[in-house]
Amino acid sequence: MFVDVGFACIFRRYGVIGMVKTYLNFIDGKWVRSSSGKTFDNMNPATGELIARFQAGTREDVKKAVKSAKNAFPAWRETPATERADILLRSSLILEKRKEELSRLMTMENGKILSEARGDVQEAIDMFQYMAGEGRRLFGETTKSELRNKFCMSVRDPIGVVGMITPWNFPMAIPAWKIAPALVCGNTIVFKPASDTPLSVMKLAEILDEAGLPKGVLNVVTGSGGVVGKEIVENQGIQHLSFTGSTEVGREVYVGGAKKLNSVELEMGGKNPQIVLKDADLDLAVQGALWGAFGTSGQRCTATSRIIVEKPVLKKFTEKFLRKTRGIRTGNGLKKGITMGPIINGGQMTKILGYIETGKKEGAKLLLGGRRLSGKEHKRGNFISPTVFGKVTKSMTIAQEEIFGPVTCIMEAKDFMDAVNIANSVDYGLSWSIYTRDVNKAFKAMELAESGIFYVNAPTIGAEVHLPFGGVKGTGNGGREAGTTGIDEFSEIKSVFVDYSGGLQRAQIDNK
Ligand code: UN1
């Protein structure tokens, strides 16, 4: 049974009084306990309060989920795509109706401020609606044959059972990017949400169930990456893996998937640059950098972690940027006036503070922030003040490694080409931005950018669901999710030849 008790306790200030929800795994259309008999706690990163408990899943739980997904597959693949799409559309309407409640829950489990949580839920709504439209497309190709009286086309098939592993920074949007296209294409799913934010995925499962998703089509198992994640990666019943998270773990998923010849889609880290040229609208560039660097407390793979500024405007840009950054109000994202939330957990906070120390040691100039906030409003949560480094050079650790926190580096560029070279001088290649009024330079930068996403006069964050999302170099392995490429990720292509000549025709053989 799905244990559902009131939330009143969560709002109490000092710890949890009364009952806390215990969520169950969702397997074969039923809410079930893990075979481990154990649970883990989900905490609010802004207040340290316990939000809910989740099942500490086992390999056995995953095996059951795979079995259920396998059993559900034949009927689901034969269900017309438009009917599959109807379920997505109905789900999106329920999401819309419950948007406020879901956004509040997300702010509690993830920490992102309420307006951003609303954006996260909205992204899920958009993706569900976009993919619902795909139910009437799922296009293949037709083309001419090299022979007479022969017809050629390609059609899409589902892959089968797909495994999904998602991160905590977009608790509902990223799962939706994967679940919606996978379902409309006719796949069945075994899903592991991030242990810091499983609640949003549980809500998504609940909503899909309510919208009429047949049992076994989506199965959700919570638990650790080392157990639940590992089984998903290794399980022979799973044919495709879709992973968003760190490059470190992504590599393991890739290797694990390769052993059983799975297709594997990876969306990993970023070290995204925003270039500011000397002719740019500086106020606009400052606004962009502020949102790009400190939105979601910098915990986005698309976050602006390097601001590369042409020398003549460096001083002016830096002054304006620091002034605006000082205006950020850090705290509990449910409170009015708060513009930046906490860091997801203690481990991440320690890691970010470590990078800040490394930055100082390697000679970067700490211009602002750089410390844990421990005042009355902050002491129960994981808060780091918005941090800006100046005098950062290419080879420094903070200019190379993904920090995934509210830390950004200002770097000086001699000219346009120097800026482009600095921007490309990292192992990652997700998102790029350039602020300039010079259309020629904007296009040249677009051509030279080693990235999967490119913005002109807009920040590095804020991709839209109907365009491909993903990156090059250390960010990905060649695939893209969302947009029409989301359909490519979750379908197999079958080439079909129909010979209506009535005789044997041999292709590629000179019949003359
Ligand atoms: C991520 O950080 O993993 O483009 C995803 C953006 C968001 C998605 C980010 N729409 O910033």
Residues whose N, C-alpha, C, O or C-beta is under 5 A from the ligand:
A	BS01	UN1	Q299 R300 C301 T302 I461 G462 A463
